[in-house]
Amino acid sequence: MRWSNHLARLSVCASVLLVPFAAQAATEDDPWEGFNRPIFKFNDVLDTYALKPLAQGYQFVTPQFLEDGIHNMYRNVGDVTNLANNIMQAKPAAAGVDTARLIFNTTFGLLGFFDVGTQMGLNRSDEDFGQTLGYWGVGSGPYVVLPLLGPSTLRDTPAKYVDGYTSPYRYINDVPVRNSIFGLNIVDTRASLLSAEKLISGDKYIFVRNAYLQNREFKVKDGQVEDDF
């Protein structure tokens, strides 16, 4: 079992097993808040004392052009997931753009280090299997905070495992290499979020939950959401 997929399975299992013991909360989208908050606190402490310092150190020692290039390479790999889900959502135009991005970025962009696709006007998709399920009418279900993996929903949680089949980690047999690439991806992702922390206000748990749910609705509906006002 690949380590990353094993982590996803453990998180899914932990959520399913602990749900019956969760206290009921007042919000419709978050009936398992009593379970979610302790997991959120655990993740937040882990982030504060481990992941965030690593991300800050990574940004400090890594030249900006190199950091951008590494980030682009991971996004290029992620275009495989985007392509697969655009095909499953019957979006041929978007799938064609994903294919073109993969070809141009992998070749002329040196394995994605340079995002030449965006410069050519090929805008990047951001799709996953959770969105695919939502596209075909599957409801999000209650909000869930997964150990280590963070915000999710009952629909999106098992979808993470399905998306693992389009991830390169499943197919890398060299364990040290696989774990190094996976670890750098986590640090790179956390570093890209450092500048967004200043936007958080009030109850951090509620802020993150609302931001996640609104963002997921926006993505599932391809931006066609009703204005609450």
CYANA upper distance limits for C-alpha pairs under 8 A (distance plus 0.5 A):
  1 MET  CA      5 ASN  CA      7.55
  1 MET  CA      6 HIS  CA      6.76
  2 ARG  CA      6 HIS  CA      6.54
  2 ARG  CA    169 TYR  CA      7.78
  2 ARG  CA    170 ARG  CA      6.46
  3 TRP  CA      7 LEU  CA      6.67
  3 TRP  CA    179 ASN  CA      8.18
  4 SER  CA      8 ALA  CA      6.90
  4 SER  CA    169 TYR  CA      7.77
  4 SER  CA    182 PHE  CA      8.18
  5 ASN  CA      9 ARG  CA      6.71
  5 ASN  CA    161 TYR  CA      7.09
  5 ASN  CA    164 GLY  CA      7.18
  5 ASN  CA    170 ARG  CA      8.03
  6 HIS  CA     10 LEU  CA      6.64
  7 LEU  CA     11 SER  CA      6.70
  8 ALA  CA     12 VAL  CA      6.72
  8 ALA  CA    149 LEU  CA      8.19
  8 ALA  CA    160 LYS  CA      7.58
  8 ALA  CA    161 TYR  CA      6.87
  9 ARG  CA     13 CYS  CA      6.58
  9 ARG  CA    161 TYR  CA      7.66
 10 LEU  CA     14 ALA  CA      6.48
 11 SER  CA     15 SER  CA      6.71
 11 SER  CA    146 LEU  CA      6.12
 11 SER  CA    147 PRO  CA      6.14
 11 SER  CA    148 LEU  CA      8.10
 11 SER  CA    149 LEU  CA      7.86
 12 VAL  CA     16 VAL  CA      6.84
 12 VAL  CA    146 LEU  CA      7.67
 12 VAL  CA    157 THR  CA      6.85
 12 VAL  CA    158 PRO  CA      7.28
 13 CYS  CA     17 LEU  CA      6.57
 14 ALA  CA     18 LEU  CA      6.59
 14 ALA  CA    146 LEU  CA      8.41
 14 ALA  CA    147 PRO  CA      8.30
 15 SER  CA     19 VAL  CA      6.53
 15 SER  CA    144 VAL  CA      8.06
 15 SER  CA    145 VAL  CA      8.46
 15 SER  CA    146 LEU  CA      7.05
 16 VAL  CA     20 PRO  CA      8.48
 18 LEU  CA     22 ALA  CA      7.19
 18 LEU  CA     35 PHE  CA      7.84
 19 VAL  CA     32 TRP  CA      7.56
 19 VAL  CA     35 PHE  CA      7.42
 21 PHE  CA     35 PHE  CA      7.92
 22 ALA  CA     32 TRP  CA      6.09
 22 ALA  CA     33 GLU  CA      7.87
 22 ALA  CA     34 GLY  CA      5.78
 22 ALA  CA     35 PHE  CA      5.07
 23 ALA  CA     31 PRO  CA      8.32
 23 ALA  CA     32 TRP  CA      6.70
 23 ALA  CA     33 GLU  CA      7.40
 23 ALA  CA     34 GLY  CA      5.01
 23 ALA  CA     35 PHE  CA      6.98
 24 GLN  CA     31 PRO  CA      5.64
 24 GLN  CA     32 TRP  CA      6.09
 24 GLN  CA     33 GLU  CA      7.19
 24 GLN  CA     34 GLY  CA      6.85
 25 ALA  CA     30 ASP  CA      7.20
 25 ALA  CA     31 PRO  CA      5.35
 25 ALA  CA     32 TRP  CA      6.79
 25 ALA  CA     33 GLU  CA      6.04
 25 ALA  CA     34 GLY  CA      7.13
 26 ALA  CA     30 ASP  CA      8.18
 26 ALA  CA     31 PRO  CA      7.19
 27 THR  CA     31 PRO  CA      6.56
 28 GLU  CA    142 PRO  CA      8.41
 29 ASP  CA    141 GLY  CA      7.99
 29 ASP  CA    142 PRO  CA      5.82
 29 ASP  CA    143 TYR  CA      6.46
 30 ASP  CA    142 PRO  CA      6.03
 30 ASP  CA    143 TYR  CA      5.57
 30 ASP  CA    144 VAL  CA      8.13
 31 PRO  CA    142 PRO  CA      7.05
 31 PRO  CA    143 TYR  CA      8.13
 32 TRP  CA     36 ASN  CA      6.59
 32 TRP  CA    142 PRO  CA      7.84
 32 TRP  CA    143 TYR  CA      7.81
 32 TRP  CA    144 VAL  CA      7.77
 33 GLU  CA     37 ARG  CA      6.33
 34 GLY  CA     38 PRO  CA      7.92
 35 PHE  CA     39 ILE  CA      7.42
 36 ASN  CA     40 PHE  CA      6.51
 36 ASN  CA    144 VAL  CA      6.74
 36 ASN  CA    145 VAL  CA      5.72
 36 ASN  CA    146 LEU  CA      8.45
 37 ARG  CA     41 LYS  CA      6.57
 37 ARG  CA    145 VAL  CA      8.33
 37 ARG  CA    205 TYR  CA      7.65
 38 PRO  CA     42 PHE  CA      6.68
 39 ILE  CA     43 ASN  CA      6.69
 39 ILE  CA    145 VAL  CA      6.89
 39 ILE  CA    146 LEU  CA      7.44
 39 ILE  CA    147 PRO  CA      6.46
 40 PHE  CA     44 ASP  CA      6.49
 40 PHE  CA    145 VAL  CA      6.79
 40 PHE  CA    146 LEU  CA      8.47
 40 PHE  CA    147 PRO  CA      8.21
 40 PHE  CA    150 GLY  CA      7.67
 40 PHE  CA    205 TYR  CA      7.64
 41 LYS  CA     45 VAL  CA      6.64
 42 PHE  CA     46 LEU  CA      6.72
 42 PHE  CA    147 PRO  CA      8.20
 43 ASN  CA     47 ASP  CA      6.53
 43 ASN  CA    147 PRO  CA      7.07
 43 ASN  CA    148 LEU  CA      6.29
 43 ASN  CA    150 GLY  CA      7.56
 44 ASP  CA     48 THR  CA      6.50
 45 VAL  CA     49 TYR  CA      6.71
 46 LEU  CA     50 ALA  CA      6.11
 46 LEU  CA     51 LEU  CA      7.22
 47 ASP  CA     51 LEU  CA      5.06
 47 ASP  CA     52 LYS  CA      5.88
 48 THR  CA     52 LYS  CA      6.04
 48 THR  CA     53 PRO  CA      7.70
 49 TYR  CA     53 PRO  CA      7.11
 50 ALA  CA     54 LEU  CA      6.85
 51 LEU  CA     55 ALA  CA      6.69
 51 LEU  CA    187 VAL  CA      7.52
 51 LEU  CA    190 ARG  CA      7.85
 52 LYS  CA     56 GLN  CA      6.63
 52 LYS  CA    190 ARG  CA      7.44
 52 LYS  CA    191 ALA  CA      8.13
 52 LYS  CA    194 LEU  CA      8.50
 53 PRO  CA     57 GLY  CA      6.55
 54 LEU  CA     58 TYR  CA      6.52
 54 LEU  CA    187 VAL  CA      7.27
 55 ALA  CA     59 GLN  CA      6.72
 55 ALA  CA    187 VAL  CA      5.82
 55 ALA  CA    188 ASP  CA      7.43
 55 ALA  CA    190 ARG  CA      6.46
 55 ALA  CA    191 ALA  CA      5.22
 56 GLN  CA     60 PHE  CA      6.64
 56 GLN  CA    191 ALA  CA      7.10
 56 GLN  CA    194 LEU  CA      8.42
 57 GLY  CA     61 VAL  CA      6.77
 58 TYR  CA     62 THR  CA      6.37
 58 TYR  CA    187 VAL  CA      8.02
 58 TYR  CA    188 ASP  CA      8.46
 58 TYR  CA    191 ALA  CA      7.98
 59 GLN  CA     63 PRO  CA      8.12
 59 GLN  CA     64 GLN  CA      8.35
 59 GLN  CA     67 GLU  CA      7.94
 59 GLN  CA    191 ALA  CA      7.19
 62 THR  CA     66 LEU  CA      6.99
 62 THR  CA     67 GLU  CA      6.54
 63 PRO  CA     67 GLU  CA      6.71
 64 GLN  CA     68 ASP  CA      6.56
 65 PHE  CA     69 GLY  CA      6.59
 66 LEU  CA     70 ILE  CA      6.64
 67 GLU  CA     71 HIS  CA      6.66
 67 GLU  CA    188 ASP  CA      8.34
 68 ASP  CA     72 ASN  CA      6.59
 68 ASP  CA    113 PHE  CA      8.33
 69 GLY  CA     73 MET  CA      6.75
 69 GLY  CA    112 GLY  CA      8.02
 69 GLY  CA    113 PHE  CA      4.83
 69 GLY  CA    114 PHE  CA      6.59
 70 ILE  CA     74 TYR  CA      7.00
 70 ILE  CA    113 PHE  CA      6.69
 70 ILE  CA    188 ASP  CA      8.33
 71 HIS  CA     75 ARG  CA      6.81
 71 HIS  CA    113 PHE  CA      8.29
 71 HIS  CA    188 ASP  CA      7.05
 71 HIS  CA    189 THR  CA      8.33
 72 ASN  CA     76 ASN  CA      6.56
 72 ASN  CA    112 GLY  CA      6.22
 72 ASN  CA    113 PHE  CA      5.89
 72 ASN  CA    114 PHE  CA      7.04
 72 ASN  CA    115 ASP  CA      6.78
 73 MET  CA     77 VAL  CA      6.93
 73 MET  CA    111 LEU  CA      6.89
 73 MET  CA    112 GLY  CA      4.90
 73 MET  CA    113 PHE  CA      5.49
 73 MET  CA    114 PHE  CA      8.27
 74 TYR  CA     78 GLY  CA      6.72
 74 TYR  CA    112 GLY  CA      8.25
 74 TYR  CA    185 ASN  CA      7.52
 75 ARG  CA     79 ASP  CA      6.86
 75 ARG  CA    112 GLY  CA      8.20
 76 ASN  CA     80 VAL  CA      8.08
 76 ASN  CA    101 ARG  CA      8.40
 76 ASN  CA    102 LEU  CA      7.01
 76 ASN  CA    105 ASN  CA      7.50
 76 ASN  CA    106 THR  CA      7.98
 76 ASN  CA    111 LEU  CA      8.07
 76 ASN  CA    112 GLY  CA      5.82
 77 VAL  CA     81 THR  CA      8.32
 77 VAL  CA    112 GLY  CA      8.47
 77 VAL  CA    167 SER  CA      8.11
 77 VAL  CA    168 PRO  CA      8.20
 78 GLY  CA     82 ASN  CA      7.01
 78 GLY  CA    167 SER  CA      8.03
 79 ASP  CA     83 LEU  CA      6.48
 79 ASP  CA     98 ASP  CA      6.69
 79 ASP  CA    101 ARG  CA      8.25
 79 ASP  CA    102 LEU  CA      7.18
 79 ASP  CA    124 ARG  CA      8.21
 79 ASP  CA    125 SER  CA      7.99
 79 ASP  CA    126 ASP  CA      8.49
 80 VAL  CA     84 ALA  CA      6.74
 80 VAL  CA     98 ASP  CA      8.17
 80 VAL  CA    102 LEU  CA      8.15
 80 VAL  CA    166 THR  CA      6.83
 80 VAL  CA    167 SER  CA      8.34
 81 THR  CA     85 ASN  CA      6.71
 81 THR  CA    127 GLU  CA      7.45
 81 THR  CA    128 ASP  CA      6.92
 81 THR  CA    163 ASP  CA      7.21
 81 THR  CA    166 THR  CA      5.97
 81 THR  CA    167 SER  CA      7.80
 82 ASN  CA     86 ASN  CA      6.54
 82 ASN  CA     95 ALA  CA      8.26
 82 ASN  CA     98 ASP  CA      7.37
 82 ASN  CA    125 SER  CA      6.61
 82 ASN  CA    126 ASP  CA      6.46
 82 ASN  CA    127 GLU  CA      5.26
 82 ASN  CA    128 ASP  CA      6.87
 83 LEU  CA     87 ILE  CA      6.72
 83 LEU  CA     94 ALA  CA      8.25
 83 LEU  CA     95 ALA  CA      5.66
 83 LEU  CA     98 ASP  CA      5.91
 83 LEU  CA     99 THR  CA      7.29
 84 ALA  CA     88 MET  CA      6.88
 84 ALA  CA     95 ALA  CA      8.28
 84 ALA  CA    166 THR  CA      8.20
 85 ASN  CA     89 GLN  CA      6.53
 85 ASN  CA    127 GLU  CA      6.59
 85 ASN  CA    128 ASP  CA      6.39
 85 ASN  CA    129 PHE  CA      6.63
 85 ASN  CA    132 THR  CA      6.68
 86 ASN  CA     90 ALA  CA      6.73
 86 ASN  CA     91 LYS  CA      5.76
 86 ASN  CA     92 PRO  CA      7.69
 86 ASN  CA     94 ALA  CA      6.84
 86 ASN  CA     95 ALA  CA      5.85
 86 ASN  CA    127 GLU  CA      7.52
 86 ASN  CA    132 THR  CA      8.38
 87 ILE  CA     91 LYS  CA      6.37
 87 ILE  CA     92 PRO  CA      7.01
 87 ILE  CA     95 ALA  CA      6.48
 88 MET  CA    132 THR  CA      7.35
 89 GLN  CA    132 THR  CA      6.37
 89 GLN  CA    135 TYR  CA      7.34
 89 GLN  CA    136 TRP  CA      8.14
 91 LYS  CA     95 ALA  CA      6.64
 92 PRO  CA     96 GLY  CA      6.49
 93 ALA  CA     97 VAL  CA      6.92
 94 ALA  CA     98 ASP  CA      6.74
 94 ALA  CA    125 SER  CA      7.84
 95 ALA  CA     99 THR  CA      6.66
 96 GLY  CA    100 ALA  CA      6.70
 97 VAL  CA    101 ARG  CA      6.57
 97 VAL  CA    122 LEU  CA      6.58
 97 VAL  CA    123 ASN  CA      7.99
 97 VAL  CA    124 ARG  CA      8.30
 98 ASP  CA    102 LEU  CA      6.69
 98 ASP  CA    124 ARG  CA      7.52
 98 ASP  CA    125 SER  CA      7.69
 99 THR  CA    103 ILE  CA      6.79
100 ALA  CA    104 PHE  CA      6.60
100 ALA  CA    117 GLY  CA      8.05
100 ALA  CA    122 LEU  CA      8.23
101 ARG  CA    105 ASN  CA      6.17
101 ARG  CA    106 THR  CA      8.47
101 ARG  CA    116 VAL  CA      8.47
101 ARG  CA    117 GLY  CA      5.50
101 ARG  CA    118 THR  CA      8.36
101 ARG  CA    122 LEU  CA      7.06
101 ARG  CA    124 ARG  CA      8.26
102 LEU  CA    106 THR  CA      6.18
103 ILE  CA    107 THR  CA      6.63
104 PHE  CA    108 PHE  CA      5.92
104 PHE  CA    109 GLY  CA      6.89
104 PHE  CA    116 VAL  CA      7.25
104 PHE  CA    117 GLY  CA      6.67
105 ASN  CA    109 GLY  CA      4.62
105 ASN  CA    110 LEU  CA      7.12
105 ASN  CA    111 LEU  CA      6.66
105 ASN  CA    112 GLY  CA      5.13
105 ASN  CA    113 PHE  CA      8.11
105 ASN  CA    114 PHE  CA      7.18
105 ASN  CA    115 ASP  CA      6.33
105 ASN  CA    116 VAL  CA      6.24
105 ASN  CA    117 GLY  CA      6.47
106 THR  CA    110 LEU  CA      6.03
106 THR  CA    111 LEU  CA      4.40
106 THR  CA    112 GLY  CA      5.53
107 THR  CA    111 LEU  CA      6.68
107 THR  CA    112 GLY  CA      8.28
108 PHE  CA    116 VAL  CA      7.74
109 GLY  CA    113 PHE  CA      6.21
109 GLY  CA    114 PHE  CA      4.97
109 GLY  CA    115 ASP  CA      6.54
109 GLY  CA    116 VAL  CA      6.30
110 LEU  CA    114 PHE  CA      7.12
115 ASP  CA    119 GLN  CA      7.41
116 VAL  CA    120 MET  CA      6.69
117 GLY  CA    121 GLY  CA      7.01
117 GLY  CA    122 LEU  CA      5.63
117 GLY  CA    123 ASN  CA      7.77
118 THR  CA    122 LEU  CA      5.40
118 THR  CA    123 ASN  CA      5.89
118 THR  CA    124 ARG  CA      7.55
126 ASP  CA    219 LYS  CA      8.37
127 GLU  CA    131 GLN  CA      6.81
127 GLU  CA    132 THR  CA      8.06
127 GLU  CA    219 LYS  CA      8.31
128 ASP  CA    132 THR  CA      6.93
128 ASP  CA    159 ALA  CA      8.28
128 ASP  CA    163 ASP  CA      7.16
129 PHE  CA    133 LEU  CA      6.68
129 PHE  CA    156 ASP  CA      8.05
129 PHE  CA    159 ALA  CA      5.81
129 PHE  CA    160 LYS  CA      7.72
129 PHE  CA    162 VAL  CA      7.37
129 PHE  CA    163 ASP  CA      6.62
130 GLY  CA    134 GLY  CA      6.78
130 GLY  CA    155 ARG  CA      6.76
130 GLY  CA    156 ASP  CA      5.04
130 GLY  CA    157 THR  CA      8.35
130 GLY  CA    159 ALA  CA      5.70
130 GLY  CA    160 LYS  CA      7.97
131 GLN  CA    135 TYR  CA      6.43
131 GLN  CA    156 ASP  CA      8.33
131 GLN  CA    216 ARG  CA      8.22
131 GLN  CA    219 LYS  CA      7.52
131 GLN  CA    220 VAL  CA      5.46
132 THR  CA    136 TRP  CA      6.98
132 THR  CA    220 VAL  CA      8.02
133 LEU  CA    137 GLY  CA      7.04
133 LEU  CA    138 VAL  CA      5.79
133 LEU  CA    139 GLY  CA      8.49
133 LEU  CA    155 ARG  CA      8.14
134 GLY  CA    138 VAL  CA      5.23
134 GLY  CA    139 GLY  CA      6.59
134 GLY  CA    140 SER  CA      7.46
134 GLY  CA    220 VAL  CA      6.37
135 TYR  CA    220 VAL  CA      6.43
135 TYR  CA    221 LYS  CA      7.60
138 VAL  CA    155 ARG  CA      8.01
139 GLY  CA    155 ARG  CA      7.47
140 SER  CA    153 THR  CA      6.49
140 SER  CA    154 LEU  CA      6.77
140 SER  CA    155 ARG  CA      5.50
140 SER  CA    156 ASP  CA      7.63
141 GLY  CA    153 THR  CA      6.59
141 GLY  CA    154 LEU  CA      5.58
141 GLY  CA    155 ARG  CA      6.53
142 PRO  CA    153 THR  CA      6.16
142 PRO  CA    154 LEU  CA      6.21
143 TYR  CA    151 PRO  CA      8.03
143 TYR  CA    152 SER  CA      6.60
143 TYR  CA    153 THR  CA      4.90
143 TYR  CA    154 LEU  CA      7.08
143 TYR  CA    209 ARG  CA      8.23
143 TYR  CA    213 LEU  CA      8.37
144 VAL  CA    151 PRO  CA      6.62
144 VAL  CA    152 SER  CA      5.55
144 VAL  CA    153 THR  CA      5.37
144 VAL  CA    154 LEU  CA      6.98
145 VAL  CA    149 LEU  CA      8.20
145 VAL  CA    150 GLY  CA      5.68
145 VAL  CA    151 PRO  CA      5.08
145 VAL  CA    152 SER  CA      6.31
145 VAL  CA    153 THR  CA      8.22
146 LEU  CA    150 GLY  CA      5.37
146 LEU  CA    151 PRO  CA      6.79
146 LEU  CA    152 SER  CA      7.34
151 PRO  CA    208 VAL  CA      8.40
151 PRO  CA    209 ARG  CA      7.53
151 PRO  CA    212 TYR  CA      7.42
152 SER  CA    156 ASP  CA      6.34
152 SER  CA    157 THR  CA      6.45
152 SER  CA    212 TYR  CA      8.38
153 THR  CA    157 THR  CA      6.39
154 LEU  CA    158 PRO  CA      8.09
155 ARG  CA    159 ALA  CA      7.34
156 ASP  CA    160 LYS  CA      6.97
157 THR  CA    161 TYR  CA      8.21
158 PRO  CA    162 VAL  CA      7.44
159 ALA  CA    163 ASP  CA      6.77
160 LYS  CA    164 GLY  CA      6.93
161 TYR  CA    165 TYR  CA      7.97
163 ASP  CA    167 SER  CA      7.32
164 GLY  CA    169 TYR  CA      8.43
164 GLY  CA    170 ARG  CA      7.43
165 TYR  CA    170 ARG  CA      7.22
167 SER  CA    171 TYR  CA      8.42
168 PRO  CA    172 ILE  CA      7.04
169 TYR  CA    178 ARG  CA      6.48
169 TYR  CA    182 PHE  CA      7.76
172 ILE  CA    177 VAL  CA      8.26
172 ILE  CA    178 ARG  CA      6.34
173 ASN  CA    178 ARG  CA      7.79
174 ASP  CA    178 ARG  CA      6.51
175 VAL  CA    179 ASN  CA      6.51
176 PRO  CA    180 SER  CA      6.52
177 VAL  CA    181 ILE  CA      6.70
178 ARG  CA    182 PHE  CA      6.59
179 ASN  CA    183 GLY  CA      6.36
180 SER  CA    184 LEU  CA      6.62
181 ILE  CA    185 ASN  CA      6.70
182 PHE  CA    186 ILE  CA      6.97
183 GLY  CA    187 VAL  CA      6.87
184 LEU  CA    188 ASP  CA      6.41
185 ASN  CA    189 THR  CA      6.53
186 ILE  CA    190 ARG  CA      6.68
187 VAL  CA    191 ALA  CA      6.54
188 ASP  CA    192 SER  CA      6.80
189 THR  CA    193 LEU  CA      7.24
190 ARG  CA    194 LEU  CA      7.16
193 LEU  CA    197 GLU  CA      7.43
196 ALA  CA    200 ILE  CA      8.21
200 ILE  CA    204 LYS  CA      7.13
200 ILE  CA    207 PHE  CA      7.13
200 ILE  CA    208 VAL  CA      8.40
201 SER  CA    207 PHE  CA      7.45
202 GLY  CA    207 PHE  CA      7.58
203 ASP  CA    207 PHE  CA      6.61
204 LYS  CA    208 VAL  CA      6.57
205 TYR  CA    209 ARG  CA      6.59
206 ILE  CA    210 ASN  CA      6.51
207 PHE  CA    211 ALA  CA      6.55
208 VAL  CA    212 TYR  CA      6.50
209 ARG  CA    213 LEU  CA      6.69
210 ASN  CA    214 GLN  CA      6.49
211 ALA  CA    215 ASN  CA      6.48
212 TYR  CA    216 ARG  CA      6.59
213 LEU  CA    217 GLU  CA      6.71
214 GLN  CA    218 PHE  CA      6.65
215 ASN  CA    219 LYS  CA      6.71
216 ARG  CA    220 VAL  CA      6.54
217 GLU  CA    221 LYS  CA      6.59
217 GLU  CA    225 VAL  CA      7.93
218 PHE  CA    222 ASP  CA      6.43
218 PHE  CA    223 GLY  CA      5.27
218 PHE  CA    224 GLN  CA      7.38
218 PHE  CA    225 VAL  CA      6.70
219 LYS  CA    223 GLY  CA      6.59
221 LYS  CA    225 VAL  CA      6.97
